[in-house]
Amino acid sequence: ESLHNRVARFLENQGYAAEALQISKDDEHRFELATQLGKLQMAADIIVNISAQVNAMPPRSKWKQLGDVSLEQGDFSLAKRCFKESKDLSALFLLQTACGDAAGLAETAKMAQAGGIANIAVLCFFLLGNAQA
């Protein structure tokens, strides 16, 4: 496994990122390569795999990074999933207001309210016309 990873890093340094992705066994490295190559769904699967490992902390920064790349590339459904996983409510708010997703905005409002993020909760409820919340 160590040899695979060393060969993968060598290939990446030589400009063969796609080949390196096929060879690498290190999930962290595979995530970076998949993101770099625009294989966003594969990158999401790798994050899920990292999360499933014993004693693994939730990789929120990876979800955030993948969400940003997904948003740049126009994959809004994956971006929404990533921002939910990373609990990045401001990015989720931006995405849902831009897309006119009222149901998603209501869900974000509840998440923000539960998390004590009053500014996002108030904005969501205001845009939804819900002055009672």
N, C-alpha and C positions, 0 to 999 in steps of 0.2 A: 504493500500500500504506500509506503514511504517513497519507493522508487517511482510509482505512478505519479505521485504528487510532484516529485522533483522533475520528472520528464514534462509534466503539464506546465510547470512554471517556466521551464526552458522554452517550450513551444510558444507560450504566451509572449515571452521576451523576444522571440524571433518573429512575432506577428501572426502566429497561427492560433488565434484565440478559439476558433471553432473546434480545432483538433484538441486543444488543451482541455476544453469543456468535456469532450468525450472521454478523455483519459483520467482526469482528476478524480480523486476519491474524497477530497476535502470539501465538505459542504460549504464552508465559508468562501473558498476559492471558486467553487462552482457557481455560487450565487453571484459573485462579482462578474464572472465571465458571462453568465446568462443575461445579466442586466446590461452588460456592455454590448452584447450581441443582439439585444432587443428581443430575446426570448423570455418575455415577461411572465407567461403562464408557467414556464419551467422554473423561473426564479421564485414564483409564489409557491410552487410545489416543494422547492428546496427549503424555503422558510418553514413550511409545515413540517417537513422532515426534521429540521433543526429543533423545532418546538417539541417534537415527539420524543426527543432523546431524554434519557433519565437526567434529572436535576438540571434541566435546561431552563434558563430564564427566558421569558417571552421576548423574542427579538423585535421589540417595537421600533428600533432605529432602522432595521432592515425593512419592515413594513412601510415605514415612512419614506425611505429611499425609493422603494419600489413604487409607492403611490405617486411620488413626484415624477418619476420616469414615465409611469403609465399615463399620468395627466398630460405630460409633454407630448406623448405619442398618440393621444386621443382615445385611449382605452379607458373610458369613464367608468365602466362597471368594475373593472379591476382596481382602478384608483379608489373608488368608493369602498370596496372591500378592504383595501390596504389601509385607508385612513381610519376605518372602523377598528381594524385590528390594532393599529398603533395608537388609537384613541386621540388622534389629531383632529379635534373638533373644529378648529378654525379652518383647516383645509377642507374638512367635510362640509362646513357651512358654505364656504366659497363655491365648492363644486355643486352643491344642491341649489344654491340661489342662482347660479349661472345656468343650470339645467332646468330650473323651474320645478323641482321635485318637492312638492308640498308634503307628501307622506314622509319622505326622507328628512325633510326639515323638521317635522314634528318629532321624529325619532331622535334627531340631533338635539332638539330642545330638551327632551326628557333626559338624554344622556348628560347634557350640560348641567341641567338642574340637579341631577343626582350627584354629579361630580363637583358641584359648587362653583361652576364657571358661569357666573351670573350674566356677564356681558353677552355671551353667545346665546344663553337661554332667552334673555330679554329680546335680543334681536330676532331670534327665530319666532318667538311668540308674537312679536310685533308684526313681522312679515306675514304671519299666518292669520293676523287679525284677532288673536286671542289675548285680549287685555285682562282676562280673569286670572290667568296663570301668573 
